[in-house]
Amino acid sequence: MSAPIRPQPGILDIALYKGGASTLAGIDEPLKLSSNENPFGPSPKAVAAMQDALAQMHRYPSTDHAALRQAIAEVHGLEADRIIIGVGSDEVLTLLSLAFAGPGDEVLYPEHGFSMYRIFALSAGATPVVAPEKDRTVDVEALLAAVTPATRLIYLANPANPSPTFLDTDALTRLADGVPAQCLLVLDGAYAEFADGYDGGATLVEARENVVMTRTFSKIYGLGGLRVGWGYASQHVIDVLNRIRGPFNMSKVALAGAEAAVRDREFVETCRRMNAEGRARLQGGLAQLGIPADESHANFVLARFSDEAEALAADAHLKSEGILVRLVKGYGYPEALRITVGTPDDVTRVLDAMARFKGAL
């Protein structure tokens, strides 16, 4: 009898990732505020570019993504040759683990960090290591204290998720200064565009050989369904990642849509302004109802309740009014709900529903 087929060590320790809910029984069109999507959708210019690209779908896409990399470089003041394009920033983050970590190595991240960081580590056969946070904020000293000679990657989302707190330039620099040369500091900037004055870590990448930044088109650009992301790093890191990246990982439609989206600066600025206004109103309205939330630097808030039972009751009440938000017990916040900032009408609807919930207690 032949031996059973077995996956690599660590694979069966991976719990399947669960995205935000999108359906509610008995409700045709629920208000989905569970996945931090842009409520205003994609740029019309991006939609037009994707429609034009459909006529060329019989042709293979470029393997070097040169036009999109050049557009990103021009908009953000970066070097195009040091940019890599991925199927969402998730692919770039995955490639980093596969290329630079393996059995016997450690991958470090904050205790409330994005759940995919553990999956990236295990998929490469590396050991995931968690560093404690402080008051729902990344603790730089705790992260550095958790670094060992086996640490090869540190994943850090800034702004964070599910807590939308933020490390300023001084804190990030202090962290980068303490990371040993054999370790890559990976700054996951999925929400970077929502933080005022933040360059996503580009300055740190320019100054150091072992810092990587990633960004996505899924949030402020409203292209979550297209799956496009990118990374920026030292040339030697990018050269390694491109050796294991699939040559045709991006479709012609995705490349065309993302290029048009990144060049439509007016649309991005409008989305940023509308999010900031809605975020302030949502935070302020929740506070008036006695529901605290840390200052958000992203496109969502983390509303905190007295305990898990109240959070579950609030979630159930919102569902009864056709509103979907995100329970985040799996991230270590059983007493909280993550609520995406929607349109002005969406924010009003959430606040009105929460007022009815608090009034019924």
TIDREN-989647 format. One record per residue (C-alpha): z negated, y negated, x; residue in three letters. Coordinates in steps of 0.05 Angstrom, whole numbers, plus 5000, padded with zeros to 4 digits. Layout:
! TIDREN-989647
ZYXAla;...
END
This chain:
! TIDREN-989647
500050005000Met;502149335030Ser;497048785041Ala;496748254986Pro;500347594997Ile;495147055014Arg;495846305021Pro;493445935082Gln;485845825088Pro;483445245047Gly;489045254995Ile;484945644943Leu;479245154952Asp;483544604922Ile;482044414850Ala;488144174812Leu;488743424808Tyr;488143154737Lys;491442484720Gly;489242004666Gly;490042254595Ala;496141994558Ser;495642314489Thr;490642304432Leu;490642814375Ala;492742474311Gly;494941824343Ile;502341724357Asp;501841144407Glu;494941074437Pro;493340494483Leu;493540814551Lys;488840474600Leu;487141094640Ser;492041084699Ser;492140364725Asn;499340264706Glu;502639574702Asn;502539404627Pro;508638954636Phe;513039514662Gly;518039444719Pro;522138854739Ser;528538774697Pro;532238714763Lys;529639394784Ala;531839704718Val;538839404726Ala;539339664797Ala;537340364776Met;542440364719Gln;547840164768Asp;545740724816Ala;546741254762Leu;554241204770Ala;553441454843Gln;548942044828Met;554242534853His;553142244923Arg;547342434968Tyr;542441874982Pro;541541595052Ser;536841985097Thr;534241375135Asp;532740935074His;535040345117Ala;536439855060Ala;529539945028Leu;525939925095Arg;529539275112Gln;527738965045Ala;520339155055Ile;520538885126Ala;523438225104Glu;518638125046Val;512338315085His;514238075155Gly;514238765186Leu;518739175233Glu;523539605193Ala;523640155245Asp;516140255237Arg;516640375161Ile;517041065129Ile;518941175055Ile;515741725015Gly;515542024946Val;509841564927Gly;504841374980Ser;501842064966Asp;507442385006Glu;506141945066Val;498742095062Leu;500242835058Thr;504942815118Leu;499442485159Leu;494743075146Ser;500143585160Leu;502243245224Ala;495543055254Phe;490243525226Ala;489344275223Gly;484444845230Pro;478344615270Gly;479643885255Asp;476043425207Glu;478642925156Val;473642385136Leu;473341945074Tyr;468141575031Pro;464241984980Glu;467341644920His;474341614950Gly;480941834918Phe;480342574902Ser;487042724935Met;483942595004Tyr;480243255000Arg;486643594978Ile;490543305037Phe;485343575085Ala;485044275055Leu;492644335050Ser;492944235125Ala;487344745138Gly;482644185162Ala;475444085140Thr;474143505091Pro;468043085110Val;464742575064Val;461041945085Ala;456041615037Pro;457540945004Glu;452840374988Lys;452640044919Asp;459540314902Arg;462440004965Thr;465040345028Val;459540345081Asp;462840205149Val;456740425189Glu;456141075150Ala;463541225161Leu;462941115236Leu;456641525240Ala;460342115208Ala;465842105261Val;465542695309Thr;470042935366Pro;473643355313Ala;475342765268Thr;482942665266Arg;483942235203Leu;479841735163Ile;482541585094Tyr;480240935063Leu;482840595000Ala;482139835001Asn;481239594947Pro;477640234930Ala;478640694870Asn;475240844822Pro;470540284843Ser;475039674854Pro;470639384909Thr;473639114973Phe;472339085048Leu;474038415078Asp;477638305144Thr;471238285186Asp;468838955158Ala;475639285167Leu;476039025238Thr;469139285254Arg;471239965227Leu;477739975267Ala;474039775330Asp;469440365323Gly;474740905310Val;476041325372Pro;483041365401Ala;484142085380Gln;483241895306Cys;487841545257Leu;484841035209Leu;489141065146Val;488640455100Leu;491040665031Asp;493340015000Gly;495540244931Ala;492039634901Tyr;493039164960Ala;497538674921Glu;491838524872Phe;487038284926Ala;487937554942Asp;490137415013Gly;489938135036Tyr;495738405079Asp;494039135066Gly;491939235139Gly;498539005171Ala;494838575222Thr;490539165244Leu;496739605250Val;500139095294Glu;494039055340Ala;492439795346Arg;495940455360Glu;491540865313Asn;491740485247Val;496440655191Val;497440285125Met;500640565062Thr;503040214999Arg;506040424933Thr;511040194881Phe;506940534826Ser;502039974811Lys;504039234812Ile;511439414813Tyr;510839834750Gly;514740414779Leu;509740984774Gly;514841434742Gly;519841324799Leu;515241574855Arg;516341114914Val;511440924968Gly;511540725041Trp;507540715105Gly;507240265166Tyr;504640485234Ala;505940505308Ser;512840765326Gln;510141415355His;506541575289Val;512741425247Ile;517041855294Asp;512442445283Val;512342365207Leu;519842325203Asn;520442995238Arg;517143345179Ile;519442885122Arg;524943185079Gly;531542845096Pro;533342735023Phe;526442614995Asn;528541984958Met;533941944904Ser;539241404901Lys;536041144837Val;529141104868Ala;531740744930Leu;535740244889Ala;530140094840Gly;524940004895Ala;529339544935Glu;530639094876Ala;523239104856Ala;520638894924Val;525538324928Arg;523638054859Asp;517837644883Arg;517537214820Glu;516237824777Phe;510838074825Val;507337404826Glu;507437374750Thr;504238064745Cys;499037874797Arg;497137244759Arg;496937594691Met;492638144720Asn;487637654751Ala;486937284685Glu;486037924645Gly;481338224696Arg;476737614694Ala;476637624618Arg;475238374615Leu;469638334666Gln;466637724633Gly;467138014563Gly;463838664584Leu;458238284619Ala;456837894555Gln;456038564519Leu;451038794571Gly;455939254607Ile;455939104682Pro;461939184727Ala;462739014801Asp;467538464819Glu;474438784817Ser;479838664869His;484739144834Ala;487939224765Asn;482039574733Phe;474539514725Val;469040034730Leu;464639924670Ala;457640204679Arg;453040454624Phe;445640644622Ser;447141374634Asp;452341924626Glu;450742014552Ala;452241294536Glu;458741314577Ala;461041924539Leu;459341594473Ala;463140964493Ala;469141394513Asp;468941754447Ala;468541094409His;474540814446Leu;478441454431Lys;476741374358Ser;480040694361Glu;486240974397Gly;484340734467Ile;484741184528Leu;480641014590Val;478441454649Arg;471941844655Leu;470141864729Val;464542374733Lys;468842764781Gly;468642174829Tyr;461042144826Gly;460241624771Tyr;458142004709Pro;455341364678Glu;461840974684Ala;468740874653Leu;474740624691Arg;478740144648Ile;485639894667Thr;487039154657Val;492439134603Gly;496138574569Thr;492137994538Pro;492438354471Asp;490039004504Asp;484038654535Val;482238354467Thr;482739044435Arg;478239364486Val;472938814482Leu;472938834406Asp;472139594407Ala;466539554458Met;463039024416Ala;463239484356Arg;460540054400Phe;454739644426Lys;453239374357Gly;452640074329Ala;447440294381Leu;
END
